[in-house]
Amino acid sequence: MIPFKDIIVEHGGDPACFLNFDDEDDQVHLLPYATLSAARSTGKTDPISALMGVYEWQSGPLFMLVDGDAVTGDPEGLARLRRLVAMRGDAPYIAVLQMGRLSFHSVGLDNESFDATRAISEELDDLGMVIPFIANTRPNASSRQVWISDVILNLLTAALDALVALKIDDGDAISLVGRALFTRFLADRGLLPNTVSQACDGGINHLFDSAASAAKVSVWLDETFNGDFLPLSDASIQSIPEAAFQTVGNIMRRAPDGQLPIEWAEDWARLDFAHIPVGVLSQAYERYLGRHQKDKQRKEGSYYTPRHIADLMVHATFATLRREGVAHTAKILDPAAGAGVFLITAFRQIVKERWQHDGKRPDTKALRQILYDQIRGFDINDSALRFAALGLYLISIELDAAPKPVEKLKFSRDLRQTVIFELGQRDEAADGSLGSLGDQVGPEHAGQYDLVIGNPPWSSATGLADWPSVIKRTAQIARERLNDRIAAPLPNEALDLPFVWRAMEWAKPDGQIAFALHGRLLFQRGEGMDKALAALCRAIDITGVVNGAEVRQSQVWPKVAAPFCLFFARNRCSAAGSAFRYVSPHLEGPLTASGGWRIDPADTETIAIDELRQRPELLKILFRGTRLDLDIFERLSATQFSTFGEYWQGLHGGTVNQPNCAGKGFGNLFEGSRPNPLENDLPGYSAEKMLDLPFLDHEAFRSVLLDTSSFRLFRDLGMPRLGSGLIDQSQKMTVAARAMAEKKALGHLS
């Protein structure tokens, strides 16, 4: 037997982090890699049999270990392994073991030669630094050209857009594409019976090429699994234009004999759903909603959550539940479920906990019991819940060690209004539904959940018609918990804060609450946000906060520009002397560029609640500095220096609320702005006089003294202009800075 763990140690790794696919003791911990374990157990002569184990770093896979001798002389086999591991969307490397040494290669869906994918081109001087070097610097990982979630997102978007362009209802389009994906999932896992695969003359590849064959497959899906997860009637299928089935049929296309072609192209045929975990699909679905339903997403304030963040939050909270002996029976609620990323991750974790507790892997019956009795999700978006239901069906099958015969996989009860609950209105014109924050969540959910977790909407100032009822409900919760007349401040109608208050109702006493929230809760001091944080600190026992402000706009959470935080708490009022752990991950070059981040327990600060109440700036100070900086800040505060507002007022006059030579920058015009007769009485005047004046922007703030000669001119900012030289009124450019420009205040700042 190959001494895997000894070789791991020689290369600087921790043997406890290595999971062996052939070791019985590791099987429960290999549950996240169920697709690989299932494929290896088939006994097929396939390069995947050369995968020997996985090495995890910070609870996530770093590399898959490959027996190099098993693929010697088969470069195509190694190339296929790279692609199959890439389809999982998690481990950035494979490590090929030959002659007692490891060579690391980045995974990807490209056609790069195996030598070109080497992560370390030259041997390190110290063999014991190889794995730490790979884990911390991620060489060549950020150069991967194609990510599996991007591929699925692009293909999914193209398919659904094509159907919508044919005037097919959004819901029907999602159900039809989802049913094709579900069928492809079964086919790639060898679970599609011959009676179904032969439903049309062309076999599996042509099951969705026509309304007739699609209808036959749909009837079988409904009878075998329960059709509520993707509602689609026979009449709806028959009404779909024939042109649509070419698009849907592409999802089923595979190469002859089910063998994927070696060459890579972004195409449904190149995907192998025997290896793509359900979590990847769910993440792609959430991203689809953001791309295809932008207006709806913006109104609802919902944005997708990367899998690794959901994994981190679930693993952290279950560590506490495990210590309390309730992890295997825990009931989980995500009140803003979206496409189900948290529900799927929690489902897998409960299965693992049940396996460890019972000493045996949960069978089909146990998996159904977990699904129906321990998982709950709320959302207002019907499309998202269709994806969530599909994901829960798929993960239930993915984690089943004995999925054959397929007929035994039947889901006896509907998921809708049993596991996942639609709390909005299906009428697209009906904006403003409160969803989980409204009265549709009944008292039967009160105090029922060991863990309330999710990523609630972050939007603010939404103008919801029923917002006063949210204020009333949260104020009631605050009074009941704190035994006084305190209100629960909800500054600027921020949607995420009331979710925290409502979670106090849904979670059991001493239960866990974990949310991804907007970072304004930590850092914003205006508009009453400091009071909102102080109220939460009293009403709930905060146990930990991960401040993600520095890693926003990075691959850690792509497309998210707002600062964010991961908020962990226990559902009880904080006691005297309470404190929580606070950590701020930093940008780390290639590690961050590859989507990784380091949450180092040794770098955490212990924040006392009493200290935070007295010094609301504490979290920002410790984010940007250390306790030594806090000491300096305390000394400066004690000297009673004038504020910057007072200093500015002394220079230019005005009042505290409206100092002279200050405005809103490039804000929008106001309806009350003076009408301009030269522009058909539209509000506002041309800012053309500013074009040759210097512009002070954040790039200039590199030192205390400002060099005005380095300032750019306003004309260099690329402002839109009409042929007449006037600022385009349709762009609603403001002239709020006009007074400052006319007084040439910019030139006086130095």
QUIVENRA-V23517 format. One record per backbone hydrogen bond with DSSP energy under -0.5 kcal/mol. CO is the residue of the C=O (numbers start at 1). NH is the residue of the N-H. E is the energy in kcal/mol with one decimal. If there is no record, write none. Layout:
[[CO	NH	E] [CO	NH	E]]
This chain:
[[2	4	-2.3] [3	7	-1.9] [4	8	-2.3] [5	9	-2.2] [6	10	-2.3] [7	11	-1.4] [8	13	-2.8] [9	12	-2.0] [11	131	-2.8] [13	15	-0.6] [14	17	-2.1] [15	18	-1.4] [17	56	-2.5] [18	20	-0.5] [19	21	-0.5] [19	54	-2.2] [20	23	-1.6] [22	24	-0.6] [23	26	-1.3] [24	27	-1.1] [26	30	-1.1] [27	30	-0.6] [28	31	-1.0] [30	33	-1.9] [31	34	-1.6] [33	36	-0.6] [33	37	-2.3] [34	38	-2.6] [35	39	-1.8] [36	40	-2.5] [37	41	-1.6] [38	42	-0.5] [39	42	-0.8] [40	43	-1.0] [44	46	-1.5] [46	49	-2.1] [47	50	-2.1] [48	51	-1.6] [50	67	-2.8] [52	21	-2.2] [52	22	-0.5] [53	65	-2.8] [54	19	-2.9] [54	56	-0.5] [55	62	-3.5] [55	63	-1.4] [57	60	-1.2] [60	57	-3.5] [62	93	-1.1] [63	55	-2.8] [64	95	-3.0] [65	52	-3.1] [65	53	-1.0] [66	68	-1.1] [66	97	-3.0] [67	70	-1.0] [67	71	-0.6] [68	71	-1.0] [69	72	-0.8] [71	74	-2.0] [74	78	-1.7] [75	79	-2.3] [76	80	-2.2] [77	81	-2.1] [78	82	-2.2] [79	83	-1.7] [80	84	-2.8] [81	85	-2.7] [82	86	-1.9] [83	87	-1.8] [84	88	-0.5] [85	88	-1.2] [85	89	-0.6] [85	90	-0.6] [86	89	-1.0] [92	107	-2.0] [93	64	-1.7] [94	96	-0.5] [94	105	-2.6] [95	66	-3.2] [95	97	-0.6] [96	98	-0.6] [96	103	-1.9] [97	68	-1.7] [97	69	-0.6] [98	101	-1.9] [101	98	-2.3] [103	96	-2.8] [104	119	-2.9] [104	120	-0.6] [105	94	-2.3] [113	117	-0.7] [114	117	-1.0] [115	118	-1.4] [117	106	-2.5] [119	121	-0.5] [125	127	-0.6] [126	129	-2.0] [127	130	-1.5] [129	133	-2.2] [130	134	-2.4] [131	135	-2.7] [132	136	-2.1] [133	137	-2.2] [134	138	-1.5] [138	141	-1.4] [138	142	-0.7] [140	143	-0.6] [141	144	-1.4] [146	109	-0.6] [147	151	-2.2] [148	152	-2.6] [149	153	-2.3] [150	154	-2.8] [151	155	-2.6] [152	156	-3.1] [153	157	-2.8] [154	158	-2.3] [155	159	-2.3] [156	160	-2.6] [157	161	-2.9] [158	162	-1.9] [159	163	-1.7] [160	164	-2.7] [161	165	-2.3] [162	166	-0.7] [163	166	-0.8] [163	168	-1.6] [164	167	-1.9] [169	173	-2.8] [170	174	-2.5] [171	175	-2.4] [172	176	-2.7] [173	177	-2.5] [174	178	-2.7] [175	179	-2.4] [176	180	-1.9] [177	181	-2.5] [178	182	-2.6] [179	183	-2.3] [180	184	-2.5] [181	185	-2.7] [182	186	-2.0] [183	187	-2.5] [184	188	-2.9] [185	189	-1.1] [186	191	-3.3] [186	192	-0.6] [187	190	-1.6] [191	193	-0.7] [193	196	-1.2] [193	197	-2.3] [194	198	-1.9] [196	199	-2.1] [200	203	-1.5] [203	206	-1.9] [204	207	-1.7] [206	209	-1.5] [210	214	-2.3] [211	215	-2.3] [212	216	-1.7] [213	217	-2.3] [214	218	-2.3] [215	219	-2.2] [216	220	-1.9] [217	221	-2.5] [218	222	-2.6] [219	223	-2.3] [220	224	-2.5] [221	225	-2.8] [221	226	-0.9] [222	226	-0.8] [225	411	-1.2] [226	229	-0.7] [227	230	-0.8] [228	231	-0.6] [233	237	-1.9] [234	238	-2.5] [235	239	-1.3] [236	240	-0.5] [237	240	-1.3] [241	244	-1.5] [241	245	-0.5] [242	245	-1.2] [242	246	-0.5] [243	246	-0.7] [243	247	-0.8] [244	248	-2.1] [245	249	-2.4] [246	250	-1.1] [248	251	-1.4] [249	252	-1.1] [249	253	-0.7] [250	253	-0.7] [255	258	-1.8] [256	259	-1.6] [258	260	-0.6] [265	267	-1.6] [267	270	-1.4] [268	271	-1.6] [271	273	-0.6] [272	275	-1.9] [272	276	-0.8] [275	277	-0.7] [277	280	-0.8] [277	281	-1.2] [278	282	-2.6] [279	283	-2.2] [280	284	-2.2] [281	285	-2.4] [282	286	-2.2] [283	287	-2.1] [284	288	-2.1] [285	289	-2.1] [286	290	-1.6] [287	291	-1.7] [288	292	-3.5] [289	293	-2.1] [293	297	-2.8] [294	298	-2.8] [295	299	-2.3] [296	300	-2.2] [297	301	-1.5] [297	302	-1.4] [301	458	-1.2] [304	306	-0.5] [306	309	-0.7] [306	310	-1.9] [307	311	-2.9] [308	312	-2.1] [309	313	-2.3] [310	314	-2.5] [311	315	-2.8] [312	316	-2.3] [313	317	-2.0] [314	318	-2.4] [315	319	-1.3] [316	320	-0.8] [317	321	-1.9] [318	322	-2.6] [319	323	-1.6] [320	324	-1.5] [321	326	-2.3] [321	327	-0.8] [322	325	-1.3] [326	329	-0.8] [326	330	-0.8] [327	330	-0.6] [331	450	-1.4] [331	451	-1.7] [332	376	-1.4] [333	335	-0.5] [333	453	-2.6] [334	337	-0.6] [334	378	-2.4] [337	340	-2.4] [340	344	-2.8] [341	345	-2.0] [342	346	-2.7] [343	347	-2.5] [344	348	-2.2] [345	349	-2.0] [346	350	-2.6] [347	351	-2.2] [348	352	-2.0] [349	353	-2.5] [350	354	-2.9] [351	355	-2.2] [352	356	-2.4] [353	357	-2.3] [354	358	-3.0] [355	359	-1.9] [363	367	-2.6] [364	368	-2.1] [365	369	-2.1] [366	370	-2.4] [367	371	-2.2] [368	372	-2.7] [369	373	-2.3] [370	374	-2.0] [371	375	-0.8] [374	332	-3.1] [376	334	-1.9] [377	421	-3.0] [378	337	-3.1] [379	423	-2.9] [379	424	-0.6] [380	382	-0.7] [381	385	-2.0] [382	386	-1.8] [383	387	-1.7] [384	388	-2.4] [385	389	-2.7] [386	390	-2.1] [387	391	-2.6] [388	392	-2.3] [389	393	-2.3] [390	394	-2.6] [391	395	-2.7] [392	396	-1.7] [393	397	-1.5] [394	398	-3.0] [395	399	-2.1] [397	400	-1.2] [399	401	-0.6] [400	403	-0.5] [405	408	-1.9] [406	409	-1.8] [407	410	-1.1] [410	412	-0.7] [415	418	-2.1] [415	419	-3.6] [415	420	-2.0] [419	377	-2.1] [420	417	-2.8] [420	418	-0.5] [421	379	-1.8] [421	423	-0.7] [426	428	-0.6] [427	430	-2.0] [429	431	-1.8] [434	437	-2.2] [435	438	-1.7] [438	441	-0.7] [440	442	-0.9] [442	445	-1.6] [443	446	-1.5] [445	448	-1.3] [449	508	-3.2] [450	512	-3.0] [451	333	-2.3] [451	453	-0.5] [452	514	-2.6] [454	516	-1.9] [459	495	-3.0] [464	467	-1.6] [466	469	-1.3] [466	470	-0.9] [467	470	-0.9] [467	471	-2.0] [468	472	-2.3] [469	473	-2.2] [470	474	-2.5] [471	475	-2.2] [472	476	-1.8] [473	477	-2.0] [474	478	-2.5] [475	479	-2.4] [476	480	-2.2] [477	481	-2.0] [478	482	-2.4] [479	483	-1.6] [487	489	-0.9] [490	493	-1.4] [491	494	-1.9] [492	461	-2.7] [494	498	-0.7] [495	499	-0.7] [496	500	-1.1] [497	500	-0.8] [497	501	-1.6] [498	502	-2.8] [499	503	-2.0] [500	504	-0.9] [501	504	-0.8] [501	505	-0.6] [502	505	-1.3] [502	506	-1.7] [503	507	-2.7] [505	447	-2.7] [506	448	-1.1] [506	449	-2.0] [508	511	-2.8] [511	571	-3.0] [512	452	-2.3] [513	569	-2.5] [514	454	-1.4] [515	517	-0.7] [515	567	-3.3] [517	565	-2.5] [518	521	-1.3] [519	522	-1.3] [519	523	-1.6] [520	524	-2.1] [525	528	-0.5] [525	530	-0.6] [526	529	-1.8] [528	532	-1.8] [529	533	-2.3] [530	534	-2.1] [531	535	-2.4] [532	536	-2.0] [533	537	-2.4] [534	538	-1.2] [535	539	-2.3] [536	540	-1.9] [538	574	-1.3] [540	542	-1.2] [541	570	-2.7] [543	581	-1.9] [544	568	-2.7] [545	547	-0.6] [545	583	-2.1] [546	548	-0.8] [546	566	-2.5] [549	552	-0.9] [551	554	-0.8] [554	557	-0.9] [555	558	-0.5] [557	553	-0.5] [557	560	-1.5] [559	561	-0.7] [560	553	-2.3] [563	519	-3.2] [564	548	-2.3] [565	517	-2.8] [565	567	-0.6] [566	546	-2.5] [566	568	-0.5] [567	515	-2.1] [568	543	-2.3] [568	544	-1.7] [569	513	-2.5] [570	541	-1.9] [570	572	-2.3] [571	510	-2.6] [572	541	-0.9] [575	578	-1.9] [578	609	-2.6] [580	607	-3.1] [581	545	-2.5] [582	605	-3.0] [583	547	-2.9] [583	585	-0.5] [588	591	-1.8] [589	593	-2.5] [590	594	-1.6] [591	596	-2.5] [592	595	-1.9] [597	599	-0.6] [598	600	-0.7] [599	601	-0.6] [600	603	-2.0] [601	604	-1.3] [605	582	-2.7] [605	607	-0.7] [606	608	-0.6] [607	580	-2.0] [608	612	-2.1] [609	613	-2.2] [610	614	-1.7] [611	615	-1.8] [615	618	-2.2] [616	619	-0.6] [617	621	-2.3] [618	622	-2.5] [619	623	-1.3] [620	624	-2.3] [621	625	-2.0] [626	630	-1.7] [627	631	-1.8] [628	632	-1.8] [629	633	-2.6] [630	634	-2.4] [631	635	-1.8] [632	636	-2.4] [633	637	-2.5] [634	638	-1.6] [635	639	-0.7] [636	639	-0.9] [636	641	-0.7] [637	640	-1.0] [643	647	-2.3] [644	648	-2.9] [645	649	-2.3] [646	650	-1.9] [647	651	-1.3] [648	652	-2.6] [649	653	-2.4] [653	660	-2.1] [658	655	-1.4] [659	662	-0.6] [665	667	-1.0] [667	734	-0.6] [670	673	-1.9] [674	684	-2.6] [675	677	-0.6] [676	679	-1.8] [676	681	-1.8] [676	682	-0.6] [677	680	-0.8] [679	682	-1.8] [682	676	-2.5] [687	690	-1.9] [688	691	-1.6] [690	693	-2.1] [690	714	-0.6] [691	715	-2.3] [693	714	-2.0] [695	697	-0.7] [695	712	-0.6] [697	700	-1.7] [698	701	-1.0] [700	702	-2.2] [700	703	-0.5] [706	708	-0.9] [707	710	-1.6] [708	711	-1.3] [712	695	-3.2] [713	716	-1.4] [714	717	-1.9] [715	718	-0.7] [720	728	-1.0] [722	725	-2.0] [726	722	-2.8] [728	731	-1.4] [728	733	-0.7] [729	732	-1.7] [735	738	-2.0] [737	741	-2.1] [738	742	-2.7] [739	743	-1.7] [740	745	-2.3] [741	744	-1.2] [744	747	-0.6] [744	748	-0.6] [745	748	-1.0] [745	749	-0.8] [746	749	-0.7]]
